[in-house]
Amino acid sequence: KVLKIKRGADIKLVGGAEKILSDAPTPSTVAVKPTDFEGITPKLVVKVGDEVKAGSTLFYSKDNDQIKFASPVSGEIAEVKRGAKRVIQEIIIVADKETKYEDFGVSNPSSDSREAIIEKLCKSGVWPFIKQRPYDVVAKPSDQAKAIFISAFDSAPLAPDNDFIVHGQAATFQKGIDVLAKLAEVHLTVNNAAKADGAFLQAKNVKLHSVEGPHPAGNVGVHIHHFAPISKGEVVWTIKPQDVLAIGKLFETGKYDATRVVAVAGAQVKTPKYFRTIQGVNLKTLLDGNLTEGNNRIISGNVLTGEKVTLDG
C-alpha cells in the first residue's frame, strides 16, 4: 500500500550526517538508564562491585518480573546513581576491553513456539525494545498484539538513514522479522519504495507499505492510524529497525548484542557522520574534539522530541 502525507513540514537543518561509518573508540564506561523506559519501576538485582556479562540482568520491572533489562557490556558495576526519593537514574558499568557474553543459545524461530520465543526475548533483555501503542510503554509479554509495526525511516530533522544503517544485514534483519512474525502480524513501512534498501524491500513475512510526504510521515503513530487503527481494548506493538537486528543476532548467535549505529549531526559538529558504538556510551566518546567552540546544546534523540543532555551524559 502507498500512503501520501500532504500535511506537515520538513525542517531543513544544517549539519546532516554524511554516509560515512566509523567505529567509535571503545568506551571505558557505559550507563543504563531506567528512566529511558516510561512507566518502569526498576528492581535492582546487582550491586556496586558485581561482575556482569553482556546480557546479564541488571534490573527487572517491579510490576512484571518477566521484563528484564540487560547490561550492554561485560565489566564491573561502578556506581548506581540515584535522584530525588532515591529513584535510580543510572547504573554505570566499567567496561572490559574484551566483551564476554551470556549464552542464550542459538535457535530457529520457525520451529520455536510463541511462548519459547517470548521467554527468550525476556530472559536476554531484548524484550524492552518492543513498545506498546497506545502510551508508548514497554509491551506486556502476556498481551496479544493486533500487529507489530516497524518504521524503516525517520522523517525528523537530522534523523539517521535506516537504509544506510541496515545495508548489508538483510539476513539478520529477516531473522528478526521471522521472530516477530511468530508474535503478531508484522507491518513494515518504507519511505518511497523505489528508493528503499534491499533489506527492507526483500523482507518476507511482512505487510509492506510505502509512505511519502513531509514530517511526520515517518511517525509510526501515523502508520498505525492508516494501516491498522486501534480499537478499544486493542494494542499494537512497535519496534525500531536496529532493535529488529538485535533480535536477529540473538537467535543467530545466542548473544545479546547492544551494538548500535548513531548519527552525530548538527551545525556545531565538525565532522557529521555515523558511528558504530554501544548502547549507553558516554557522549564524550563521540563528541570529544568534534564540536566547534561556543554555547552548544547537545540533544540525545531528534531535535523535536529528544532529551537535552550534557557532554558527560
C-alpha positions in Angstrom: 0.0 0.0 0.0 1.1 3.6 -0.7 0.2 6.4 1.7 0.9 10.0 0.7 1.0 12.6 3.6 0.2 16.1 2.5 0.1 18.0 5.8 3.3 18.5 7.7 6.7 20.2 7.4 10.3 19.2 6.8 12.6 21.4 8.9 15.8 21.8 6.9 18.7 22.0 9.4 22.4 22.3 8.6 24.8 19.5 9.5 23.2 16.3 8.3 25.4 13.2 8.8 27.4 12.1 5.8 27.1 8.5 4.9 30.5 7.6 6.4 30.6 4.9 9.0 33.4 4.9 11.6 33.9 2.7 14.7 33.8 4.9 17.8 36.6 4.5 20.4 35.9 1.7 22.9 34.1 3.4 25.9 35.6 3.0 29.4 32.2 3.2 30.9 28.6 2.8 29.8 25.3 3.6 31.6 21.9 2.0 31.6 19.1 4.5 32.5 15.8 3.0 33.8 14.3 6.5 33.2 14.5 5.8 29.4 11.7 3.3 29.8 8.4 5.1 30.5 6.3 3.5 33.3 9.0 1.1 34.5 9.8 0.9 38.3 13.2 -0.8 38.4 14.1 -3.6 40.9 17.9 -4.0 41.1 19.5 -7.4 41.1 23.1 -6.1 41.1 25.2 -4.0 43.5 28.4 -2.0 43.2 31.4 -4.3 42.7 29.4 -7.1 40.9 30.9 -8.5 37.7 28.4 -8.8 34.8 28.5 -10.1 31.2 26.8 -8.6 28.2 23.2 -9.9 28.6 23.3 -10.2 32.4 20.2 -8.9 34.1 20.7 -5.6 35.9 17.2 -5.0 37.0 13.6 -6.0 36.2 10.2 -4.3 36.2 8.7 -4.3 39.7 5.3 -4.7 38.2 6.2 -7.6 35.9 9.3 -9.6 36.7 9.3 -11.1 33.2 10.5 -7.8 31.8 14.3 -7.8 32.4 16.9 -5.2 31.4 20.4 -6.3 30.5 23.9 -5.0 30.6 25.2 -3.9 27.2 28.8 -4.8 28.1 30.8 -7.0 30.4 32.6 -5.5 33.3 32.1 -4.2 36.9 29.2 -2.3 38.3 30.9 1.0 39.3 28.0 3.1 40.6 24.3 3.3 41.0 23.2 6.9 40.7 20.0 7.9 42.4 18.0 11.1 42.3 15.1 12.5 44.4 13.3 9.9 46.5 16.1 7.5 45.7 14.9 7.0 42.2 17.5 5.1 40.2 18.9 7.4 37.4 21.8 5.4 36.0 23.6 2.2 36.5 27.3 2.8 35.5 29.4 -0.1 34.3 33.2 -0.1 33.8 33.6 -2.0 30.6 36.0 -4.8 29.9 38.4 -4.3 27.0 37.1 -7.6 25.5 33.4 -8.3 25.9 32.2 -11.5 27.5 28.6 -12.6 26.7 25.9 -14.6 28.4 24.9 -17.5 26.1 21.2 -17.7 25.5 21.6 -20.4 22.8 21.2 -20.4 19.0 17.6 -21.3 17.8 15.4 -21.3 14.8 12.2 -19.1 15.2 10.3 -21.2 12.7 10.5 -24.3 15.0 10.1 -22.4 18.3 6.8 -21.9 19.9 5.4 -18.4 20.6 5.9 -19.0 24.4 9.5 -20.1 23.9 10.3 -17.0 21.8 8.8 -14.6 24.4 10.7 -16.4 27.2 14.0 -16.0 25.3 13.4 -12.3 24.4 12.5 -11.6 28.1 15.4 -13.6 29.6 18.0 -11.9 27.3 16.8 -8.4 28.0 15.8 -7.7 24.4 12.0 -7.6 25.2 12.0 -3.9 26.4 12.8 -2.8 22.8 9.2 -3.7 21.9 6.9 -0.8 22.8 3.1 -0.7 23.0 0.7 1.7 21.5 -1.2 3.4 23.0 1.1 5.1 25.5 4.5 4.0 24.1 5.4 1.9 27.1 7.2 -1.4 27.2 4.9 -4.1 25.8 3.4 -6.7 28.1 4.5 -10.2 27.2 1.1 -11.6 28.2 -0.8 -9.4 25.7 -1.8 -10.5 22.2 -1.0 -7.6 19.9 -3.1 -6.8 16.9 0.0 -6.1 14.8 3.7 -5.2 15.1 4.8 -2.0 13.2 8.4 -1.3 12.1 9.0 2.2 10.6 12.1 1.8 8.4 12.6 5.6 8.1 12.6 8.6 10.3 11.4 12.0 8.9 12.5 14.1 11.8 15.2 16.7 11.3 18.8 15.3 11.0 17.5 11.8 11.7 19.7 8.8 10.7 19.1 7.0 7.5 18.0 3.4 8.3 18.6 2.3 4.7 22.3 3.1 5.3 22.4 1.5 8.7 20.8 -1.8 7.8 22.5 -2.1 4.4 24.3 -5.5 4.1 22.5 -7.0 7.0 19.4 -8.3 5.2 19.7 -11.9 6.5 19.9 -10.8 10.2 17.1 -8.4 9.6 15.0 -11.2 8.1 15.7 -13.4 11.1 14.4 -10.7 13.4 11.3 -10.4 11.3 10.7 -14.2 11.4 10.9 -14.0 15.2 8.4 -11.1 15.4 6.0 -12.8 12.9 5.5 -15.6 15.5 4.1 -13.0 17.9 1.8 -11.0 15.6 1.3 -9.8 12.0 4.2 -7.6 11.1 3.8 -4.3 9.1 6.9 -2.7 7.6 6.8 0.9 6.3 9.4 2.4 4.0 9.9 5.9 2.6 9.2 5.7 -1.1 9.6 2.1 -2.0 11.6 3.0 -5.2 14.5 4.3 -3.0 14.3 1.9 -0.1 17.1 -0.5 0.8 17.0 -4.1 -0.3 16.9 -5.4 3.2 13.5 -3.8 3.6 12.1 -4.5 0.2 13.1 -8.1 0.2 11.7 -8.8 3.7 9.3 -11.7 3.9 6.6 -12.4 6.5 5.6 -8.7 6.4 2.9 -6.4 5.0 5.0 -3.7 3.2 3.7 -0.2 3.0 5.2 2.8 1.2 4.8 6.3 2.8 5.6 9.6 1.1 5.4 13.2 2.3 6.8 15.7 4.8 7.3 15.0 8.6 5.6 13.4 10.4 5.4 10.9 7.5 8.0 8.7 9.4 6.0 8.7 12.7 4.9 5.2 13.5 1.7 6.5 15.0 0.7 7.9 11.6 1.3 4.5 10.1 -0.8 2.7 12.7 -3.6 5.2 12.2 -3.8 4.5 8.5 -3.0 0.8 8.2 -4.2 -0.8 11.4 -6.2 1.6 13.6 -6.5 0.7 17.2 -10.0 0.0 18.6 -11.0 -0.1 22.3 -9.2 -2.9 24.1 -6.6 -3.5 21.3 -2.8 -2.9 21.4 -0.3 -2.5 18.6 3.4 -3.1 19.3 6.2 -1.1 17.6 10.0 -1.7 17.3 12.8 0.1 15.6 14.9 -1.5 12.7 18.1 -1.7 14.7 16.3 -3.5 17.5 15.0 -6.0 14.9 18.6 -6.6 14.1 19.4 -7.2 17.8 16.6 -9.8 17.9 18.0 -11.4 14.7 21.5 -11.5 16.2 20.2 -13.1 19.5 18.7 -16.0 17.5 21.7 -16.3 15.2 24.4 -16.2 17.8 22.7 -16.6 21.2 24.2 -13.3 22.3 22.7 -10.0 23.5 24.4 -7.6 21.0 24.0 -3.9 22.1 25.9 -2.5 19.1 24.2 0.5 17.6 24.9 2.9 14.7 24.2 6.5 15.6 24.3 9.7 13.6 26.3 12.6 15.1 24.9 15.6 13.3 24.2 19.3 13.7 25.6 22.7 12.7 28.2 22.7 15.5 29.6 19.3 14.7 32.9 19.5 12.8 32.6 16.1 11.0 28.9 15.0 11.0 28.9 11.2 10.2 27.8 7.8 11.5 29.5 5.9 14.4 29.2 2.3 15.3 29.2 2.1 19.1 27.4 0.6 22.2 24.2 1.5 23.8 24.7 3.7 26.8 28.1 5.1 25.6 29.3 8.4 27.2 28.9 11.2 24.7 32.5 12.4 25.3 33.5 9.2 23.3 31.6 10.5 20.2 31.9 14.3 20.6 35.3 15.0 22.2 37.2 17.2 19.7 34.4 17.1 17.2 32.5 20.2 18.4 33.2 23.8 17.4 33.6 26.3 20.2 30.6 28.1 21.5 27.4 27.6 23.6 26.4 24.2 22.3 23.2 22.4 23.1 23.5 18.6 23.0 20.4 16.5 22.3 20.1 12.7 22.7 17.5 11.8 20.1 16.0 14.0 17.4 15.6 17.8 17.6 11.9 17.7 18.1 11.5 15.1 20.8 15.0 14.4 22.1 16.4 14.9 25.6 18.8 17.8 26.4 21.9 16.2 27.9 25.5 17.2 28.9 28.8 16.1 27.4 29.0 13.7 30.3 25.6 12.2 29.6 
